[in-house]
Amino acid sequence: MSPETAGTAVAGVELPQTPEVTEPAHAPELYDADTLTALLQVADLSLTPEWQGLLLATLTDLQPALHRLRALELGETPPATAFDPRWS
């Protein structure tokens, strides 16, 4: 949902306002080279150093998005495991 559509009605349903989430002054790094190496060993994956570097860069780029997701208040939202497509 884009900021332009937040708080507007679509097909008769009012869309919620997106809460403002601020980034912390210094978010702890979730991934570093040692952590990635350990995760790859646990998953029994072998990647070349070049691919490991690309994966680490991608994970680092995703960190702000992960922080924003963790900061959202879910309220009464049921977990995704409770979804039954027959209800739709």
N, C-alpha and C positions, 0 to 999 in steps of 0.2 A: 504494500500500500504506500503510495507516495504521499509526501506531506500535503500536497494540494488536495487529496481526496480524504484525508483524515478529518473526522467530524462531520462528514457529509453523508447523505443518504444515497445508497446504491440499491436499486431494485426494492425500495421500501425499507431497507435495513440500515439503521444508523451505524456508521463505522466509528469505532472508538478513537479517541485522540491518542496519538503516540506520545508516551511520556518522554520527557527530555532526560537522557542519560548522559552524565558527564564522565569523561575518562578520568581515572585517578591520576594524580600528579606523576606517579611512577608505578605503573602496573608491573608486577613481577613477571619475569620471562617464564613462560610455560615450557618452552622447548629450548634446549641448547644442544650442542654436538654430542655431549656425553649421554644426555637423556635419549636423543634420537638413536644413538648406537645401541643403547640398552633395549629400547622398544623394538628395534629391528631384530635384535638377537632373540627376544622373547617370541616375536612373531615368526621366527625362523626365515627371515627375508635377508637376502644379500643384495645390496645395491652398491654400485660403483661410487667412489668418492664424489664424482660429478653429480650423480643423481641424489646422493645424500645432501649435497649442498643445495640443490634445487628444492628438495623436499623441505629442508630446514627453512629456506627462505619463504616458501609457501606457508608453512605453519606459522612463522613469525608474522607474515602479512595477515593471517586469519585471526590473530590474537585480539585485536581491537573488536572485531565482530563477536567473538566468543565472550568478551567482557560485557558487551552490550546485552547479549542474550541472557547472561547470568544475572544481570541487574534488573531484568524485567520481573514485575510482580505478576504471577500467574493467577492468583485468586482461586477461583473454583474451577479452573480448567482441568478436565480429567486428563490423565496421562494418555499418550498416544496408543498404548497397549489396550486401552478400554474402547477404542473406536471400532465400531462394527459398521461396515459399509452398507449393510442392509437397512440401517436407520435412515439413510439419505433418501 
